[in-house]
Amino acid sequence: MITTRAAVLNEIGAPLELTDIRVDDPESHEVRVAVTHVGLCHSDLHYMTGTVPTDLPVVVGHEVAGVVEAVGSAVTSLSPGDRVTGALTPSCGRCANCEAGHSTQCTRLEEVRLRQRPAFETVDGRPIERLAAIGAFSQHILLRENALVRLPDDVPLHVGCLLSCCIVTGVGAVFRGAQVRPGSTVAVIGCGGVGSAIVQGARLAGASAVVAIDLDDDRLKAARGYGATHTINGADVDPVAELHRELGDGVDYAFEAVGSARTAETALALLRPTGTACLVGIAPMGTELRVPALDFFFQEKRLIGSYMGSGQAREDIAQFARLYQQGRLMLDEMVTRVIPFAAINDGFELMLSGDVTRIVVDLQA
C-alpha cells in the first residue's frame, strides 16, 4: 500500500478536495499506474453535481494516461515503465456479448471489477469509492491488465488520455455504433470533446456532408477544423429547419452528444426516412424521451444508443493511436489547455466555456 495525492468528492455540488489517500497493492491481474494526465469529461460532472448518483466519498475521473509502476503476479502483457492509456470497460472475454464483439456490454462487468479489499482508503482506513472502478483524479490508480492499452512512444501522454474516453466514444460511435457508410450525410449535435471526435469519425468514414450543430460559434469554428462541412448555431435558427433547407430531406445519420431529451428528439427530427439517430451523450438519471411513433413505422427511422464506442475498446484504441501517428486523427488540436493538478476545480469551470474542446490535468505538475 502506498500514500498518494487525490482530488476527492466529499459532498455533491462541492469542489473536489486535494488530499492524501492510500492506494492498495495490485491484485494478481491488476496494474498500478502512476497517472500523468487526465481529461476533464462531462461524465465526471454528472457525478459531481448529482445528476447521476454515486456513493461518497469518491474519486472521479476516468480519461486517463500514465506510466505502469507495478504489476500483479499474473500480469504478462505490461511491465513497469510502459506508457498506457485506459480502456475503461474491462471485460471477461467469455460472456455472450464479449464473444459477439461487444465488450463494452460485458454481462460480467461487476464481477470483473470486484476486489477483495478497497482500492482507495483515507489515511485513517475508511474506504473511498472510485468512479467506474477507476478514480483517475489520483496520482496512482489500480486497473486490471485488460483495462489498459500500451501507447506508442510518439503519442504524448497529454493527448493519449483522450483516446480512452472521448475518442473511443465518439469515433467508435461512428464506426462501431452507427456504422456510417462512405458518402452518407451526418449531423452532430454538441461539439465539445465527444462531439468533436464524432465529427472526426464522420470525416474518416468518408461522409459527404458533416453538419456540426452547437450554440457556440467558437465550437462551430473548431468543428470545421475537425472536418465539418456545414455549421448551424442552434441559438440563432431552428436547426431542423435550417438543416432541411441546406440538405433537403435530412441526413442519413444524426449523433447526439449533449445528453438531454430535447437534443435527442432533435436528432431524430434531423433524419431523412430510413436514417439512424445515435445517442452518445449521457443524460441525467430519470430522463425520458417523447418521440413520434410514426417516424419509425412510416419512415423507418432508427434510434440507437452507443456506449464507449460500442466495440472492442482495447483494439479500437490501438487503431486510433495509429491514425494519430499517421496524422489522420487530430488530438493535439483538441487539447485546449493543460492545467496543474491544484487547478482541477478551475478546469471544470473552464470546461463549461464555449471555446474549450478538452481540458487536460497534469497530475504531476
SULVEN-V819519 format. One record per backbone hydrogen bond with DSSP energy under -0.5 kcal/mol. CO is the residue of the C=O (numbers start at 1). NH is the residue of the N-H. If there is no record, write none. Layout:
BEGIN
[[CO,NH] [CO,NH]]
END
This chain:
BEGIN
[[2,23] [4,21] [5,139] [6,8] [6,19] [8,10] [8,17] [9,57] [9,58] [11,14] [16,18] [17,8] [17,19] [19,6] [20,123] [21,4] [22,121] [23,2] [27,30] [28,74] [28,75] [29,145] [30,72] [31,33] [31,143] [32,69] [32,70] [33,35] [33,141] [34,67] [36,363] [36,364] [37,65] [38,361] [39,41] [39,63] [41,44] [41,45] [42,46] [43,47] [44,48] [45,49] [46,50] [46,51] [46,52] [48,13] [51,285] [57,129] [58,9] [58,60] [59,131] [60,137] [61,135] [61,136] [62,64] [63,39] [64,86] [65,36] [65,37] [66,84] [67,34] [68,81] [70,32] [72,75] [79,82] [82,68] [83,151] [84,66] [85,149] [86,88] [95,99] [96,100] [97,102] [98,101] [102,105] [103,106] [106,109] [108,112] [109,113] [110,114] [111,114] [119,24] [120,128] [121,22] [122,125] [126,122] [128,120] [129,59] [130,133] [131,134] [131,135] [136,138] [137,7] [139,35] [141,33] [143,31] [144,147] [145,148] [147,87] [149,85] [152,155] [154,156] [156,159] [156,160] [157,161] [159,162] [159,163] [160,163] [161,164] [162,165] [162,167] [163,168] [164,88] [165,169] [166,170] [167,171] [167,172] [168,172] [169,173] [170,174] [171,175] [172,176] [172,177] [173,178] [174,179] [174,180] [181,184] [184,208] [184,209] [185,252] [185,253] [186,211] [187,255] [188,190] [188,213] [189,257] [192,196] [193,197] [194,198] [195,199] [196,200] [197,201] [198,202] [199,203] [200,204] [201,205] [202,207] [203,206] [206,183] [209,186] [210,212] [210,229] [210,230] [211,188] [212,232] [213,190] [214,234] [216,220] [217,221] [218,222] [219,223] [220,224] [221,225] [222,226] [223,227] [223,228] [224,227] [230,212] [232,214] [232,234] [233,236] [233,237] [237,239] [238,242] [239,243] [240,244] [241,245] [242,246] [243,247] [244,248] [247,249] [251,272] [252,276] [253,187] [254,278] [255,189] [255,257] [256,280] [256,281] [259,284] [260,264] [261,265] [262,266] [263,267] [264,268] [265,269] [266,270] [268,271] [270,251] [272,275] [275,302] [276,254] [277,279] [277,304] [278,256] [278,280] [279,306] [281,283] [284,287] [289,291] [292,295] [292,296] [293,296] [293,297] [294,298] [294,299] [295,301] [299,274] [302,277] [304,279] [306,308] [307,310] [311,104] [311,313] [312,316] [313,317] [314,318] [315,319] [316,320] [317,321] [318,322] [319,323] [320,324] [321,325] [322,326] [323,328] [323,329] [324,327] [328,330] [329,331] [331,334] [331,335] [332,335] [334,336] [334,358] [337,339] [337,360] [339,362] [340,343] [341,344] [343,347] [344,348] [345,349] [346,350] [347,351] [348,352] [349,352] [350,353] [353,356] [358,336] [358,337] [359,40] [360,339] [361,38] [361,363] [362,341] [362,365]]
END
